[in-house]
């Protein structure tokens, strides 16, 4: 299976010939003279909110228009996603979509009032924060092979915490269970903080999450990091091997971000938004700010490439969700 970075670097010939496949930095934004809205499908204060506000500042300056951030949390991201899906097709309402809130929520929620392929038009990929597999230090495993062997013989099963049903932490734990061919008990929480607390206390064995909130506890010894669920190591955790190095190349998971607008939005407005996003991501200060959140940004892929990534990720995680029988209550 092709990793995400390689996939995003492949620009098909058709996309290169289309208006959406070409850089849009020189195109003038063709928007009405009123603010744009950036919908973040979470409450203020978390990583999604921070990423969205960094992007809104940079893109607004480059477009010459204000971008107003609106936090519309609820139903695992579905509420905010629906607002954008039903918004006018004028490019003035933009969604900060994520792997959990946008993609996985559509796979695990029983009723979703939109189709993520049919009802949205990708603007561009922002970046990803690979998830880290950690354990309480009392767990007798110092690498993924030892964790697999322990999971196979443990009675009762090992437990893993996540920030909630349908999060990337949940689906990565399910993927580990399937890969290990061993049952593991999922313990969902309402957010990352409570999940960390119970794993630190030893009430749950395993925690999978993005690196930024785990890093202080890894440094202090409160959590033991076994692997980064990515093809390569993280710069902020250079001592932790990747899952590929550890011999588990199929265990790849990250929290990724991208911008989307309602399907049917005119090509010239998508191109203007993509150009502003690309210029913002190329800015050194932006790179540094997002790196502090554990987000590995890269030059924004053409909308056609981001669309292909979404389709590939949907198929991959649909398989995991189906095999693990993951359903939001």
Buried (B, 14 or more C-beta within 10 A) or exposed (E): EEEBEEBBEEEEEEBEEBBBBBBBBEBEBEBEEEEBBBBBBBEEEBBBBBBBBBBBBBBBBBBEBEBEBEBBBEBBBBBBBBBBBEBEBBBBBBBBBBBBBBBBBBBBBEEBEBEBEEBBBBBBBBBBBBBBBBBBEEBEBEBBBBBBBBBEEBEEBBBBBBBBBBBBBBBBBBBBBBBBEBEBBBBBBEEBEBBBEBBBEEEBBBBBBBBBBBBEBBEEEBBBBBBBBBBBBBEBBEEBBBBBBBEBEEBBBBBBBBBBBBBEBBBBBBBBBBBBBBBBBBBEEBBEBBBEBBBBBBEBBBBBBBBBBBEBBBEBBBEBBEEBEBEBE
